[in-house]
Each structure stands twice: as structure tokens, then as C-alpha cells.
Amino acid sequence: LVEARGQLPQIEAQALRQRNQLAALVGRPSGEFGVNLPFARKPPLPQGKVELGLPADLLRARPDVRRAERLYVAAVADISTARAALYPSLTLSGRIQVPLNNAPDLTTLTSGLSIPVFGRFALKAGVDAAEARAAAAFQQWRTSVLTSVQELESALTSRAAAERTAA
């Protein structure tokens, strides 16, 4: 009991700091923001049951996991782009000019074929680099998911403990 009374001034000071922060958040001077938190004999209990859903759905909803997943998908797509550069490519371009004032028709069509012969080693190195970036993105995604699972499990454990305490 003596120890609890010794902690009371610190708790009151913390409550006053929180009240001042609330006043600042709503844009009022701290003196005008009169929040009185009366002492209640019993703490308020939660009303009803909160449905959280499946833990996998909670993980998918996290923005850090979604971002890591999108970065991984983009890195895998870059591998396909780098591999496509190894193959020959055909380009077609043209220009059609409509005759104005009885001018002659002007139609131009050009084509080109590009075969990567001399830069093949550089292109293969580009594929290897894209695969390395994809592997790194996969590891970042995996780390993000593992961290999220750990945080979710901790939160669920804390919630279950709080429910047992309230009961």
C-alpha cells in the first residue's frame, strides 16, 4: 500500500501530461480542456465480443506485408523482362501523312531487327542481377511475414491475457 501511494504522484503527472497532449491534438489550450477522470471502483469492462477473423487475413491486411509482396512480384516480373532482352526483337514504325491541298501522299514504313550478339554477356549478367534482386525481395517479404506473425501472436496473447484479467 505504501508503495502504491508512492507511485500515485507519478501516475497523476502522467495523466496530466496525457490530458495536455489531448488538448494539443484538438487545438485547445490545456487549461480549457477539462477532462476529469473520476476514480471508479471497477474498471470498465468491454461490451460484447470482438471478432478478429483469421490470423492469415490479418497478416494480408498489413501494409508492410502487402508492400513487401508487391516488391517481390515486381522483382519477379523484372526477371522476365531481362530474359526477354536475350532474344531477337523486331521493331516496326511508320508514318502516314494525309494529303492536304492536293499534295502527294507520303507513307513511310520502317522496320528493324535487333539480334543481341555482342552484348549477350551483359544481358546474361542483367538476368543474373534481376534474379538476385528477386531473391533479396523474397527474403524481405519472408522477414516481413515472420515479423508480422510474431507481432500478431504477441498481440493475440496480450489480448487473451487482458480478457482473462477482465473476467
SULBEL-V533806 format. One record per pair of residues at least 6 apart in sequence whose C-alpha atoms are under 7 Angstrom apart, sorted by the first residue. I is the first residue (numbers start at 1). J is the second residue. D is the distance in Angstrom with one decimal. If there is no record, write none. Layout:
BEGIN
{{I | J | D} {I | J | D}}
END
This chain:
BEGIN
{{19 | 35 | 6.9} {20 | 30 | 5.1} {23 | 29 | 6.1} {23 | 30 | 5.2} {23 | 33 | 5.7} {24 | 30 | 7.0} {45 | 166 | 6.6} {59 | 148 | 6.6} {60 | 66 | 6.6} {64 | 144 | 6.9} {65 | 141 | 6.7} {65 | 144 | 5.8} {65 | 145 | 6.1} {68 | 140 | 6.6} {68 | 141 | 4.8} {69 | 141 | 5.9} {71 | 137 | 6.4} {72 | 134 | 6.1} {72 | 137 | 4.9} {72 | 138 | 5.7} {75 | 130 | 6.9} {75 | 133 | 6.3} {75 | 134 | 4.7} {75 | 137 | 6.9} {76 | 134 | 5.6} {78 | 130 | 6.1} {79 | 127 | 6.1} {79 | 130 | 5.1} {79 | 131 | 6.0} {82 | 126 | 6.2} {82 | 127 | 5.1} {83 | 127 | 6.0} {85 | 123 | 6.8} {86 | 116 | 6.4} {86 | 120 | 6.8} {86 | 123 | 6.2} {87 | 115 | 7.0} {87 | 116 | 6.9} {88 | 114 | 5.5} {88 | 115 | 4.4} {88 | 116 | 6.3} {89 | 113 | 5.8} {89 | 114 | 5.2} {89 | 115 | 6.6} {90 | 112 | 5.7} {90 | 113 | 4.6} {90 | 114 | 6.3} {91 | 111 | 5.5} {91 | 112 | 5.0} {91 | 113 | 6.3} {92 | 110 | 5.9} {92 | 111 | 4.4} {92 | 112 | 6.5} {93 | 109 | 5.9} {93 | 110 | 5.3} {93 | 111 | 6.2} {94 | 108 | 5.2} {94 | 109 | 4.1} {94 | 110 | 5.8} {95 | 107 | 5.8} {95 | 108 | 5.0} {95 | 109 | 6.4} {96 | 106 | 6.1} {96 | 107 | 4.5} {96 | 108 | 6.3} {97 | 105 | 6.5} {97 | 106 | 5.2} {97 | 107 | 6.3} {98 | 105 | 6.4} {99 | 105 | 5.3}}
END
